[in-house]
Amino acid sequence: MHIGPLQLAAIAFENPTFKGEILAELDAVRGRGVIRLIDLLFIYREASGNVTVMTDTDVEAADLADYGDVLSTLLGLGESSAADINGTSVDDGYGLSLEEIRGVVEQMPPDTALALVLFEHRWAGGLAQAIREAGGHLLAQGLLTREAVLVVGSELAAIAEAERAIAATEAIKGAAVLDTLAFTAAAEEAQALMADELVTAAIAAEALRTLMAVGVVDDTELETAIVALVEAGLLSPDLVADALDKADAAIAAIEETLAAQAETGV
């Protein structure tokens, strides 16, 4: 039998209003075999100071030697130490020490509750075994709360928006470089009878435009493509450097215009 990962959760309640929904949901996931409840310890300190303790487990009697009433034993509430709340026989080598867990309970104010739940992720048992047999081992793991996911989601959205802005800027810059190369070739043509390198630049620019139009080259990959043409000797480094400078100036002008519009609300 494959044993899935075990998870220990501590849940606090302030001014609780229990109506049975929590136990119903817990029973539902247990009934579907998603988890196996190894040990549940629920403690409710009423406003009067009285303490109510409830325990539960899915562990069969034959497995008690392996699991036992883990949480109750840690708190000194198991059968072996029911008469002795000090629980001095608890094995200190277990993950959470007796002092740490009992300290939480002793600090509970009136009208609060605490649930300590140890359960097995049964759905992951076979997966974990398959990973081990394939030579894999766990490097890290963790759970994200709903609140953490919302925060991460906002951060990811901001990152994605920034990446889109960067991609758009790269596309604009690449197109501006092509425009500058073509314009430079045309201007120089009138003055220098289309020198060979200018003809090559114009042809390369138009070739890249064609590749963009048919989807062979993505617009955000233009700079990389231009660098490749320079390295192949098809474009003059000086021409490209000049084109890049003019493209940067064009981008800066656009950004200044957008910033001015944002300030004026236009």
FENQUI-V613485 format. One record per residue. N is the residue number from 1. RES is the residue in one letter. SS is DSSP state (helix for helix, strand for strand, loop for the rest). OMEGA is omega as a letter, one per 40 degrees, with the letter a starting at -180 (NA if undefined). NEAR is the number of other ideal C-beta (glycine too) atoms within 10 Angstrom. Layout:
BEGIN
n->[N | N]
res->[RES | RES]
ss->[SS | SS]
omega->[OMEGA | OMEGA]
near->[NEAR | NEAR]
END
This chain:
BEGIN
n->[1 | 2 | 3 | 4 | 5 | 6 | 7 | 8 | 9 | 10 | 11 | 12 | 13 | 14 | 15 | 16 | 17 | 18 | 19 | 20 | 21 | 22 | 23 | 24 | 25 | 26 | 27 | 28 | 29 | 30 | 31 | 32 | 33 | 34 | 35 | 36 | 37 | 38 | 39 | 40 | 41 | 42 | 43 | 44 | 45 | 46 | 47 | 48 | 49 | 50 | 51 | 52 | 53 | 54 | 55 | 56 | 57 | 58 | 59 | 60 | 61 | 62 | 63 | 64 | 65 | 66 | 67 | 68 | 69 | 70 | 71 | 72 | 73 | 74 | 75 | 76 | 77 | 78 | 79 | 80 | 81 | 82 | 83 | 84 | 85 | 86 | 87 | 88 | 89 | 90 | 91 | 92 | 93 | 94 | 95 | 96 | 97 | 98 | 99 | 100 | 101 | 102 | 103 | 104 | 105 | 106 | 107 | 108 | 109 | 110 | 111 | 112 | 113 | 114 | 115 | 116 | 117 | 118 | 119 | 120 | 121 | 122 | 123 | 124 | 125 | 126 | 127 | 128 | 129 | 130 | 131 | 132 | 133 | 134 | 135 | 136 | 137 | 138 | 139 | 140 | 141 | 142 | 143 | 144 | 145 | 146 | 147 | 148 | 149 | 150 | 151 | 152 | 153 | 154 | 155 | 156 | 157 | 158 | 159 | 160 | 161 | 162 | 163 | 164 | 165 | 166 | 167 | 168 | 169 | 170 | 171 | 172 | 173 | 174 | 175 | 176 | 177 | 178 | 179 | 180 | 181 | 182 | 183 | 184 | 185 | 186 | 187 | 188 | 189 | 190 | 191 | 192 | 193 | 194 | 195 | 196 | 197 | 198 | 199 | 200 | 201 | 202 | 203 | 204 | 205 | 206 | 207 | 208 | 209 | 210 | 211 | 212 | 213 | 214 | 215 | 216 | 217 | 218 | 219 | 220 | 221 | 222 | 223 | 224 | 225 | 226 | 227 | 228 | 229 | 230 | 231 | 232 | 233 | 234 | 235 | 236 | 237 | 238 | 239 | 240 | 241 | 242 | 243 | 244 | 245 | 246 | 247 | 248 | 249 | 250 | 251 | 252 | 253 | 254 | 255 | 256 | 257 | 258 | 259 | 260 | 261 | 262 | 263 | 264 | 265 | 266]
res->[M | H | I | G | P | L | Q | L | A | A | I | A | F | E | N | P | T | F | K | G | E | I | L | A | E | L | D | A | V | R | G | R | G | V | I | R | L | I | D | L | L | F | I | Y | R | E | A | S | G | N | V | T | V | M | T | D | T | D | V | E | A | A | D | L | A | D | Y | G | D | V | L | S | T | L | L | G | L | G | E | S | S | A | A | D | I | N | G | T | S | V | D | D | G | Y | G | L | S | L | E | E | I | R | G | V | V | E | Q | M | P | P | D | T | A | L | A | L | V | L | F | E | H | R | W | A | G | G | L | A | Q | A | I | R | E | A | G | G | H | L | L | A | Q | G | L | L | T | R | E | A | V | L | V | V | G | S | E | L | A | A | I | A | E | A | E | R | A | I | A | A | T | E | A | I | K | G | A | A | V | L | D | T | L | A | F | T | A | A | A | E | E | A | Q | A | L | M | A | D | E | L | V | T | A | A | I | A | A | E | A | L | R | T | L | M | A | V | G | V | V | D | D | T | E | L | E | T | A | I | V | A | L | V | E | A | G | L | L | S | P | D | L | V | A | D | A | L | D | K | A | D | A | A | I | A | A | I | E | E | T | L | A | A | Q | A | E | T | G | V]
ss->[loop | loop | loop | loop | loop | strand | strand | strand | strand | strand | strand | strand | strand | strand | loop | loop | loop | loop | loop | loop | helix | helix | helix | helix | helix | helix | helix | helix | helix | helix | helix | loop | loop | loop | strand | strand | strand | strand | strand | strand | strand | strand | strand | strand | strand | loop | loop | loop | loop | loop | strand | strand | strand | strand | strand | strand | loop | loop | loop | loop | helix | helix | helix | loop | loop | loop | loop | loop | loop | helix | helix | helix | helix | helix | loop | loop | loop | loop | helix | helix | helix | loop | loop | loop | loop | loop | loop | loop | loop | loop | loop | loop | loop | loop | loop | loop | loop | helix | helix | helix | helix | helix | helix | helix | helix | helix | loop | loop | loop | loop | loop | strand | strand | strand | strand | strand | strand | strand | strand | strand | strand | helix | helix | helix | helix | helix | helix | helix | helix | helix | helix | helix | helix | loop | loop | loop | loop | loop | loop | loop | loop | loop | loop | loop | loop | helix | helix | helix | helix | helix | helix | helix | helix | helix | helix | helix | helix | helix | helix | helix | helix | helix | helix | helix | helix | helix | helix | helix | helix | helix | helix | helix | helix | helix | helix | helix | helix | helix | helix | helix | helix | helix | helix | helix | helix | helix | helix | helix | helix | helix | helix | helix | loop | loop | loop | helix | helix | helix | helix | helix | helix | helix | helix | helix | helix | helix | helix | helix | helix | helix | helix | helix | helix | loop | loop | loop | loop | loop | helix | helix | helix | helix | helix | helix | helix | helix | helix | helix | helix | helix | helix | loop | loop | loop | loop | loop | helix | helix | helix | helix | helix | helix | helix | helix | helix | helix | helix | helix | helix | helix | helix | helix | helix | helix | helix | helix | helix | helix | helix | helix | helix | helix | helix | helix | loop | loop]
omega->[i | i | a | i | i | i | i | i | i | a | a | i | i | a | a | i | a | i | i | a | a | i | i | i | i | i | a | a | i | a | i | i | i | i | i | a | i | i | i | i | i | a | a | i | a | a | i | a | i | a | i | a | i | i | i | i | i | a | i | a | a | a | a | a | a | a | a | i | a | a | i | i | i | a | a | a | i | a | a | a | a | a | a | a | i | i | a | a | a | i | a | a | a | a | i | a | i | a | a | a | a | i | i | a | a | a | a | i | i | i | i | i | i | i | i | a | i | a | a | i | a | a | a | a | a | i | i | i | i | i | i | a | i | i | a | i | a | i | a | i | i | i | i | i | i | i | a | i | i | i | i | i | i | i | i | i | i | i | i | i | i | i | i | i | i | i | i | i | i | i | i | a | i | i | i | i | i | i | a | i | a | a | i | i | a | a | a | i | a | a | a | i | i | i | a | a | i | i | i | a | a | i | a | i | a | i | i | i | a | i | i | a | a | i | i | i | i | a | i | a | a | a | i | i | i | i | i | i | i | a | i | i | a | i | i | i | a | i | a | i | i | i | i | i | a | i | i | i | i | i | a | i | i | a | i | i | i | i | i | i | i | a | a | i | a | NA]
near->[5 | 12 | 15 | 19 | 15 | 14 | 14 | 14 | 10 | 13 | 11 | 11 | 16 | 8 | 9 | 12 | 5 | 11 | 8 | 7 | 8 | 14 | 14 | 9 | 10 | 17 | 12 | 10 | 15 | 16 | 8 | 10 | 9 | 15 | 19 | 21 | 17 | 22 | 23 | 20 | 25 | 20 | 19 | 18 | 18 | 12 | 10 | 8 | 8 | 9 | 12 | 10 | 12 | 12 | 15 | 14 | 21 | 16 | 18 | 8 | 6 | 7 | 14 | 11 | 7 | 9 | 18 | 17 | 20 | 21 | 24 | 22 | 21 | 25 | 22 | 20 | 19 | 19 | 10 | 14 | 17 | 11 | 7 | 10 | 10 | 10 | 19 | 8 | 12 | 20 | 9 | 7 | 6 | 12 | 10 | 15 | 14 | 19 | 10 | 10 | 21 | 18 | 10 | 15 | 16 | 8 | 9 | 16 | 8 | 11 | 15 | 17 | 20 | 18 | 18 | 23 | 19 | 22 | 23 | 20 | 16 | 19 | 14 | 16 | 16 | 11 | 13 | 16 | 14 | 11 | 13 | 12 | 8 | 7 | 6 | 10 | 6 | 9 | 5 | 4 | 7 | 5 | 7 | 10 | 8 | 7 | 8 | 11 | 11 | 11 | 12 | 11 | 10 | 10 | 10 | 11 | 10 | 10 | 10 | 10 | 10 | 10 | 10 | 10 | 10 | 11 | 13 | 12 | 14 | 18 | 17 | 16 | 20 | 23 | 17 | 20 | 25 | 23 | 16 | 22 | 29 | 19 | 14 | 19 | 22 | 12 | 11 | 18 | 14 | 8 | 9 | 9 | 8 | 14 | 14 | 7 | 16 | 22 | 13 | 18 | 25 | 19 | 15 | 23 | 23 | 14 | 15 | 23 | 15 | 11 | 15 | 19 | 9 | 7 | 8 | 11 | 18 | 15 | 16 | 15 | 17 | 23 | 16 | 12 | 19 | 22 | 13 | 12 | 18 | 16 | 10 | 9 | 10 | 15 | 22 | 18 | 11 | 9 | 21 | 20 | 11 | 15 | 25 | 16 | 12 | 17 | 21 | 13 | 12 | 17 | 15 | 10 | 10 | 13 | 11 | 10 | 10 | 10 | 10 | 10 | 10 | 9 | 8 | 7 | 5 | 6]
END
